[in-house]
Amino acid sequence: MWLGSDPKVSLTVGEDLVVTLSRKSRKDMKVTVDYDRPVPAPIQKGHPLGKLVVTAPDVPPTEVKLVAGADIQRMDTLGRVATLAGYLVWGGRR
């Protein structure tokens, strides 16, 4: 979370996800998360943040929305100033 009161937010699927695969396809299954970052605060629970993509051989890709699992407030002014100063000095590597 960019400039959020909490540095992370849990993600959950926006709807039930069911994928039926053969045993053979299961070992080559891939699950990926696609989202734009950094995610700016504030965020409300249920706000869409990206998508979850499930792919496997011989099965069409399945996508479902990923949403925020909690509310994240914006950092207070002093915290934002300190974070931005640190970013300018260290380039975000702390």
N, CA, C and O of each residue as an XYZ file, in Angstrom:
376
protein
N       0.845     -1.177      0.000
C       0.000      0.000      0.000
C       0.883      1.230      0.000
O       1.689      1.414      0.912
N       0.745      2.061     -0.991
C       1.523      3.279     -1.086
C       0.883      4.347     -0.218
O      -0.249      4.768     -0.458
N       1.625      4.779      0.795
C       1.205      5.806      1.737
C      -0.032      5.397      2.527
O      -0.868      6.238      2.858
N      -0.147      4.107      2.829
C      -1.272      3.606      3.613
C      -0.906      3.424      5.074
O       0.271      3.288      5.408
N      -1.907      3.419      5.953
C      -1.679      3.219      7.379
C      -1.160      1.813      7.660
O      -0.575      1.570      8.715
N      -1.363      0.899      6.741
C      -0.828     -0.454      6.822
C      -0.073     -0.707      5.515
O      -0.572     -0.342      4.450
N       1.112     -1.320      5.561
C       1.883     -1.491      4.321
C       1.323     -2.558      3.377
O       1.718     -2.622      2.212
N       0.412     -3.390      3.870
C      -0.140     -4.471      3.046
C      -1.658     -4.525      3.200
O      -2.216     -4.076      4.201
N      -2.301     -5.081      2.194
C      -3.740     -5.340      2.265
C      -3.975     -6.766      1.790
O      -3.365     -7.213      0.818
N      -4.846     -7.467      2.467
C      -5.173     -8.827      2.029
C      -6.034     -8.744      0.774
O      -6.822     -7.815      0.598
N      -5.864     -9.735     -0.090
C      -6.675     -9.824     -1.306
C      -7.549    -11.048     -1.221
O      -7.157    -12.065     -0.649
N      -8.718    -10.953     -1.780
C      -9.632    -12.081     -1.852
C     -10.328    -12.035     -3.207
O     -10.332    -11.001     -3.876
N     -10.911    -13.148     -3.604
C     -11.619    -13.170     -4.884
C     -12.976    -12.506     -4.714
O     -13.608    -12.613     -3.663
N     -13.414    -11.821     -5.758
C     -14.681    -11.120     -5.716
C     -15.883    -12.029     -5.876
O     -17.011    -11.625     -5.594
N     -15.651    -13.252     -6.326
C     -16.729    -14.232     -6.523
C     -16.131    -15.625     -6.378
O     -14.912    -15.788     -6.436
N     -16.969    -16.613     -6.194
C     -16.483    -17.991     -6.081
C     -15.748    -18.395     -7.353
O     -16.115    -18.000     -8.460
N     -14.711    -19.184     -7.167
C     -13.911    -19.643     -8.303
C     -13.847    -21.160     -8.266
O     -13.405    -21.749     -7.280
N     -14.296    -21.793     -9.355
C     -14.235    -23.247     -9.472
C     -13.580    -23.574    -10.804
O     -14.024    -23.116    -11.857
N     -12.506    -24.380    -10.744
C     -11.817    -24.818    -11.954
C     -11.716    -26.335    -11.886
O     -11.180    -26.879    -10.921
N     -12.225    -27.015    -12.896
C     -12.172    -28.471    -12.943
C     -11.087    -28.893    -13.921
O     -11.098    -28.518    -15.093
N     -10.142    -29.691    -13.400
C      -9.002    -30.120    -14.204
C      -8.820    -31.628    -14.108
O      -9.193    -32.256    -13.118
N      -8.240    -32.190    -15.157
C      -7.843    -33.595    -15.072
C      -6.570    -33.668    -14.226
O      -5.885    -32.661    -14.049
N      -6.257    -34.841    -13.711
C      -5.034    -35.007    -12.926
C      -3.802    -34.625    -13.725
O      -2.873    -34.013    -13.199
N      -3.799    -34.987    -14.986
C      -2.664    -34.700    -15.856
C      -2.449    -33.189    -16.000
O      -1.309    -32.726    -16.001
N      -3.515    -32.433    -16.119
C      -3.421    -30.978    -16.283
C      -3.041    -30.275    -14.979
O      -2.453    -29.194    -15.008
N      -3.368    -30.871    -13.856
C      -3.151    -30.219    -12.568
C      -1.684    -29.904    -12.297
O      -1.365    -28.860    -11.729
N      -0.788    -30.810    -12.705
C       0.628    -30.580    -12.410
C       1.205    -29.405    -13.193
O       2.197    -28.817    -12.762
N       0.615    -29.048    -14.328
C       1.084    -27.924    -15.136
C       0.225    -26.671    -14.963
O       0.368    -25.710    -15.719
N      -0.657    -26.680    -13.977
C      -1.516    -25.532    -13.703
C      -0.675    -24.366    -13.191
O       0.273    -24.562    -12.430
N      -1.025    -23.163    -13.608
C      -0.364    -21.951    -13.129
C      -1.420    -20.983    -12.624
O      -2.464    -20.790    -13.249
N      -1.129    -20.385    -11.492
C      -2.012    -19.373    -10.915
C      -1.192    -18.094    -10.801
O      -0.153    -18.073    -10.142
N      -1.661    -17.028    -11.445
C      -0.943    -15.761    -11.416
C      -1.855    -14.637    -10.953
O      -3.074    -14.689    -11.112
N      -1.235    -13.632    -10.382
C      -1.947    -12.443     -9.932
C      -1.482    -11.283    -10.800
O      -0.282    -11.080    -10.984
N      -2.425    -10.529    -11.325
C      -2.124     -9.397    -12.190
C      -2.742     -8.151    -11.578
O      -3.961     -8.067    -11.421
N      -1.888     -7.166    -11.226
C      -2.386     -5.905    -10.678
C      -1.394     -4.797    -10.958
O      -0.211     -5.053    -11.182
N      -1.876     -3.562    -10.945
C      -1.016     -2.394    -11.113
C      -0.481     -1.998     -9.748
O      -1.222     -1.976     -8.765
N       0.817     -1.683     -9.689
C       1.350     -1.243     -8.413
C       2.180     -0.005     -8.617
O       2.661      0.210     -9.729
N       2.373      0.794     -7.652
C       1.909      0.633     -6.284
C       0.417      0.925     -6.166
O      -0.149      1.679     -6.957
N      -0.199      0.319     -5.176
C      -1.627      0.531     -4.911
C      -1.732      1.696     -3.928
O      -1.272      1.583     -2.791
N      -2.327      2.806     -4.345
C      -2.392      3.971     -3.463
C      -3.511      3.852     -2.423
O      -4.598      3.351     -2.712
N      -3.220      4.320     -1.216
C      -4.230      4.371     -0.158
C      -5.022      5.664     -0.336
O      -4.487      6.602     -0.927
N      -6.237      5.767      0.128
C      -7.002      4.778      0.884
C      -7.686      3.750     -0.023
O      -7.945      4.001     -1.200
N      -7.965      2.600      0.560
C      -8.655      1.516     -0.146
C      -9.804      1.042      0.734
O      -9.647      0.881      1.945
N     -10.950      0.821      0.119
C     -12.091      0.282      0.858
C     -12.216     -1.210      0.596
O     -11.930     -1.687     -0.503
N     -12.644     -1.936      1.611
C     -12.866     -3.378      1.479
C     -13.800     -3.628      0.300
O     -14.838     -2.979      0.173
N     -13.422     -4.580     -0.564
C     -14.232     -4.911     -1.737
C     -13.842     -4.153     -2.995
O     -14.372     -4.432     -4.071
N     -12.918     -3.191     -2.880
C     -12.472     -2.419     -4.041
C     -11.637     -3.314     -4.961
O     -10.705     -3.962     -4.485
N     -11.939     -3.371     -6.264
C     -11.157     -4.219     -7.176
C      -9.718     -3.709     -7.313
O      -9.482     -2.517     -7.512
N      -8.759     -4.645     -7.202
C      -7.345     -4.283     -7.285
C      -6.595     -5.037     -8.373
O      -5.459     -4.683     -8.687
N      -7.194     -6.057     -8.950
C      -6.506     -6.829     -9.968
C      -7.302     -8.055    -10.339
O      -8.520     -8.105    -10.170
N      -6.582     -9.061    -10.857
C      -7.270    -10.299    -11.221
C      -6.371    -11.494    -10.938
O      -5.145    -11.390    -10.943
N      -7.006    -12.621    -10.696
C      -6.348    -13.912    -10.511
C      -6.613    -14.712    -11.780
O      -7.758    -14.826    -12.217
N      -5.552    -15.268    -12.376
C      -5.695    -16.013    -13.624
C      -5.191    -17.435    -13.395
O      -4.073    -17.643    -12.924
N      -6.036    -18.411    -13.736
C      -5.679    -19.826    -13.630
C      -5.579    -20.383    -15.043
O      -6.531    -20.310    -15.820
N      -4.403    -20.945    -15.371
C      -4.206    -21.556    -16.689
C      -3.696    -22.975    -16.513
O      -2.991    -23.285    -15.552
N      -4.066    -23.831    -17.457
C      -3.609    -25.227    -17.481
C      -3.738    -25.721    -18.919
O      -4.532    -25.185    -19.692
N      -2.960    -26.741    -19.278
C      -3.048    -27.283    -20.631
C      -4.464    -27.807    -20.930
O      -5.112    -28.400    -20.068
N      -4.918    -27.582    -22.139
C      -6.209    -28.089    -22.629
C      -7.416    -27.525    -21.889
O      -8.509    -28.087    -21.964
N      -7.224    -26.423    -21.179
C      -8.331    -25.792    -20.449
C      -8.266    -24.285    -20.729
O      -7.192    -23.689    -20.644
N      -9.405    -23.668    -21.062
C      -9.354    -22.216    -21.291
C      -8.992    -21.488    -19.992
O      -9.373    -21.941    -18.912
N      -8.268    -20.378    -20.077
C      -7.905    -19.632    -18.866
C      -9.144    -19.168    -18.104
O     -10.165    -18.820    -18.698
N      -9.033    -19.171    -16.796
C     -10.120    -18.709    -15.936
C      -9.629    -17.488    -15.178
O      -8.558    -17.519    -14.572
N     -10.410    -16.409    -15.210
C     -10.051    -15.179    -14.523
C     -11.139    -14.798    -13.541
O     -12.327    -15.011    -13.787
N     -10.708    -14.227    -12.415
C     -11.653    -13.725    -11.432
C     -11.051    -12.463    -10.811
O      -9.835    -12.364    -10.647
N     -11.909    -11.500    -10.469
C     -11.447    -10.248     -9.874
C     -10.872    -10.475     -8.487
O     -11.400    -11.272     -7.711
N      -9.782     -9.768     -8.174
C      -9.240     -9.726     -6.820
C      -9.660     -8.407     -6.195
O      -9.531     -7.350     -6.813
N     -10.160     -8.470     -4.972
C     -10.625     -7.271     -4.282
C      -9.928     -7.155     -2.933
O      -9.436     -8.142     -2.386
N      -9.893     -5.941     -2.409
C      -9.293     -5.698     -1.098
C     -10.108     -6.413     -0.027
O     -11.338     -6.373     -0.028
N      -9.392     -7.072      0.888
C     -10.053     -7.796      1.969
C     -10.254     -6.967      3.217
O     -10.855     -7.442      4.181
N      -9.759     -5.722      3.224
C      -9.879     -4.859      4.401
C      -9.803     -3.399      3.967
O      -9.337     -3.080      2.873
N     -10.270     -2.529      4.844
C     -10.125     -1.097      4.637
C      -8.714     -0.683      5.045
O      -8.215     -1.124      6.081
N      -8.072      0.156      4.245
C      -6.769      0.712      4.589
C      -6.889      2.227      4.463
O      -7.219      2.752      3.400
N      -6.619      2.908      5.551
C      -6.681      4.366      5.571
C      -5.377      4.953      5.050
O      -4.354      4.273      4.971
N      -5.438      6.203      4.706
C      -4.244      6.913      4.257
C      -3.379      7.253      5.467
O      -3.898      7.582      6.534
N      -2.079      7.172      5.301
C      -1.114      7.500      6.347
C      -1.291      8.961      6.764
O      -1.698      9.794      5.954
N      -0.987      9.271      8.027
C      -1.077     10.661      8.469
C      -0.021     11.512      7.772
O       0.889     10.981      7.135
N      -0.142     12.829      7.893
C       0.734     13.747      7.161
C       2.204     13.522      7.475
O       3.020     13.469      6.555
N       2.565     13.389      8.738
C       3.962     13.188      9.111
C       4.507     11.885      8.512
O       5.642     11.851      8.036
N       3.720     10.832      8.533
C       4.135      9.562      7.947
C       4.334      9.664      6.447
O       5.278      9.089      5.906
N       3.452     10.391      5.768
C       3.589     10.566      4.318
C       4.858     11.338      3.973
O       5.569     10.985      3.032
N       5.142     12.398      4.740
C       6.344     13.193      4.494
C       7.586     12.333      4.713
O       8.505     12.370      3.896
N       7.631     11.559      5.802
C       8.779     10.704      6.091
C       8.958      9.637      5.016
O      10.083      9.365      4.598
N       7.870      9.034      4.568
C       7.944      8.008      3.535
C       8.432      8.590      2.212
O       9.279      7.996      1.544
N       7.905      9.739      1.836
C       8.334     10.373      0.586
C       9.797     10.795      0.656
O      10.527     10.644     -0.324
N      10.238     11.326      1.804
C      11.649     11.702      1.960
C      12.539     10.466      1.841
O      13.574     10.512      1.177
N      12.146      9.369      2.476
C      12.905      8.131      2.375
C      12.954      7.617      0.953
O      13.983      7.102      0.515
N      11.871      7.747      0.235
C      11.833      7.315     -1.158
C      12.794      8.152     -1.999
O      13.501      7.620     -2.855
N      12.819      9.459     -1.753
C      13.714     10.324     -2.516
C      15.181     10.054     -2.199
O      16.029     10.128     -3.088
N      15.488      9.741     -0.936
C      16.863      9.510     -0.530
C      17.333      8.111     -0.924
O      18.407      7.961     -1.507
N      16.534      7.085     -0.607
C      16.953      5.697     -0.833
C      16.312      5.047     -2.047
O      16.629      3.900     -2.360
N      15.430      5.736     -2.732
C      14.808      5.174     -3.924
C      13.842      4.049     -3.640
O      13.633      3.187     -4.493
N      13.248      4.036     -2.458
C      12.263      3.003     -2.130
C      12.861      1.691     -1.659
O      12.121      0.729     -1.455
N      14.188      1.614     -1.477
C      14.829      0.365     -1.041
C      15.237      0.502      0.408
O      16.351      0.940      0.694
N      14.364      0.140      1.326
C      14.681      0.193      2.749
C      14.462     -1.110      3.399
O      14.682     -1.244      4.603
